[in-house]
Each structure stands twice: as C-alpha cells, then as structure tokens.
Amino acid sequence: MPLHPQCAAITAAAAQAGAPFNAGTALAVRLAYAAGTANFVYNPGPLARVENLTLAGNIPARLYQATLDAPAGGFPALVFFHGGGWAAGDLETHDHLCRHLAFAGGFSVVAVDYRLAPEHPFPAALEDCLAATRALRQRAEEWGINPARLAVGGDSAGGSLATLVCLALRDAGEHWLRAQLLIYPAVDFAADTESLRTNGQGYLLTTAALEMFTNWYLPDRAARTDPRASPLRAASHAGLPAAIIQTAEFDPLRDEGIAYAEALRAAGVAVDYHCYAGMIHGFARMGSRIDGGKQALEDAASKLREWLS
C-alpha cells in the first residue's frame, strides 16, 4: 500500500525541519532525538508502579508495573532495550512505549539504559544489556517478578541488542528466556537488501544515517560481520526463544527483519512476524501521531502475554 498519510505528515515535517538523524554530532543527534520525543508522547493508561532501579552495579533501569497484585509465582517481565542507533535514546525517550507495553500486557517491563556510542563503541552496549538481564533474573523476586517467565525486547538498535542477548545466553548454556520482541531490528551490518535501496531516502531513517551510526558503533569495519554485532550471521539460530518480529513497509531495515524471521523459522524457532503496511521506521514510538504505532504495541503485548503466561 502507499505510505500511510500519518507517516507522510511526519516525513514531510522532518524533511522541512531537518531529521534528527542528520544532526551531525552524537550530542546533536541525542538532543534532537530527545526533543522530537515530545511529539510522540501519550498516556496509555495508569500504572501502579514506576520506579528507577540500578542493575549489575551501575546500569540505570526503570521498572513499570500495571498492578501491584502479582499472580501466583510473580509477574512475567520484559527486559526492554531502547532504540536510537546505539548512539541516542534513553529511559525518557521510550518511557511512553514501555508504559504502553506494561499497561496493555499486564506484565512488568524493565527498561535498560545502556552505554552509547561513539564514546562507548561495540561491544559496550551488548555487555550492559547482557549484564542487566542476568542481574534482573538474579534479583527478580525483589520486584515480584517470576525469573522463569522473562523475555527481552527492543526497537531498532534495541531489537538488535535483544537478539544478541538471546544468542549470548544460549551460547553460555543459559536457556531461561521465554521470548524475544524485535521491533524493526537491525540484524546485519553488512546487508545489501532491496529495502535499503528503495527505502533509504525520504522515510526518516536514511542509509546515510545508518552508515553514520554504524561508524560510531563499529569503528572497526571488520566487526560488521562479527555475529556478536550482526546476529543474522550467527552460525546457528537453533535453541533461541520464540520471537515476535515487527517490521515496517517503508523501512530500510524491513528486509533484515524478514531475513531474521526466516532464519529463526528454519532453525525451528517459533516466530510471530508482521510487516505493518504503510509504516516507517520508528512508528511504534510515534503513537500520539501514528495510530499504527499503538496497534503494533497492542499486538506485541498480546502475544507476549500469551507466550509468558
């Protein structure tokens, strides 16, 4: 289908104002990304608990719970890693998204504020996400969370980090994650896909911005094919948690998400895949302006609730 009118309005406004991903320096990108968040924030509903935490010694995190009445055995929980090109984003830029997942799903959400590039290039973000996920499991009962009912997830760069946490835990012989939520994830830094060619200009996230983020996160070009950075290039995808994968029709990363869904299915992993027609990269965070963003989060929350129950 054509670009959705709500997405077209956002891309037109970004083109006129100068998209945040074209801001040049890491600080400028972060400030623009944070400022742009104000356009997308909404209140999905009341939560009983929102609390800042520290995991694995010094990693900031935030807990969201819709109710204080934990089910028998404790709340299922999603550990969430924000997007922003490995260089921008934080607990605030994705606060409304995490609130929506917690409210709609009835499970706990724990957002993780990992270190950012270029000050902290690969593998710093992965190390933080992995350490925070392990620490949450170890301390789960402090927050009424069931350590046997955990998932990881994220959007864009955060979706990539979620895939890598799953792979790292599997390779370490730790098979306790139940699911992974991958919202338009980046999974191959050496990709050459049709969606990169056809959607790389005019749809908010550009191929030039992707190259800028990649250079910041992976200054060593040889690392682009390292499976610890590009999970699609892992030797095996067997034994990974069930995956919810969401892509957008007009996203340069669309075909990477499709390829990862196919790789997981070929390895015997349960996959719930959906490409949202007419949508652009980042739409799940834009619920106040794009109705499809809220719908994607509702879909994700429903499937996660089913798989974590």
Residue, then its C-alpha position, 0 to 999 in steps of 0.5 A: m500500500p502507499l505510505h500511510p498519510q500519518c507517516a507522510a505528515i511526519t516525513a514531510a515535517a522532518a524533511q522541512a525541519g531537518a531529521p534528527f538523524n542528520a544532526g551531525t554530532a552524537l550530542a546533536v543527534r541525542l538532543a534532537y532525538a530527545a526533543g522530537t520525543a515530545n511529539f510522540v508522547y501519550n498516556p496509555g493508561p495508569l500504572a501502579r508502579v514506576e520506579n528507577l532501579t540500578l542493575a549489575g552495579n551501575i546500569p540505570a533501569r526503570l521498572y513499570q508495573a500495571t498492578l501491584d497484585a502479582p499472580a501466583g509465582g510473580f509477574p512475567a517481565l520484559v527486559f526492554f532495550h531502547g532504540g536510537g542507533w546505539a548512539a541516542g535514546d534513553l529511559e525518557t525517550h521510550d518511557h511512553l512505549c514501555r508504559h504502553l507495553a506494561f499497561a496493555g500486557g499486564f506484565s512488568v517491563v524493565a527498561v535498560d539504559y545502556r552505554l552509547a556510542p561513539e564514546h562507548p563503541f561495540p561491544a559496550a552496549l551488548e555487555d550492559c544489556l547482557a549484564a542487566t538481564r542476568a542481574l534482573r533474573q538474579r534479583a527478580e523476586e525483589w520486584g515480584i517478578n517470576p525469573a522463569r517467565l522473562a523475555v527481552g525486547g527492543d526497537s531498532a538498535g534495541g531489537s538488535l541488542a535483544t537478539l544478541v542477548c538471546l544468542a549470548l545466553r544460549d551460547a553460555g548454556e543459559h536457556w531461561l528466556r521465554a521470548q524475544l520482541l524485535i521491533y524493526p531490528a537491525v540484524d546485519f551490518a553488512a546487508d545489501t537488501e532491496s529495502l535499503r535501496t528503495n527505502g533509504q531516502g525520504y522515510l526518516l531513517t536514511t542509509a546515510a544515517l545508518e552508515m553514520f551510526t554504524n561508524w560510531y558503533l563499529p569503528d572497526r569495519a571488520a566487526r560488521t560481520d562479527p555475529r556478536a554485532s550482526p546476529l543474522r550471521a550467527a552460525s546457528h539460530a537453533g535453541l533461541p526463544a520464540a520471537i515476535i518480529q515487527t517490521a515496517e513497509f517503508d523501512p530500510l531495515r524491513d528486509e533484515g527483519i524478514a531475513y531474521a524471521e526466516a532464519l529463526r523459522a528454519a532453525g525451528v524457532a517459533v516466530d510471530y512476524h508482521c510487516y505493518a503496511g504503510m509504516i516507517h521506521g520508528f512508528a511504534r514510538m510515534g503513537s500520539r501521531i501514528d495510530g499504527g504505532k499503538q496497534a503494533l504495541e497492542d499486538a506485541a503485548s498480546k502475544l507476549r502475554e500469551w507466550l509468558s503466561 
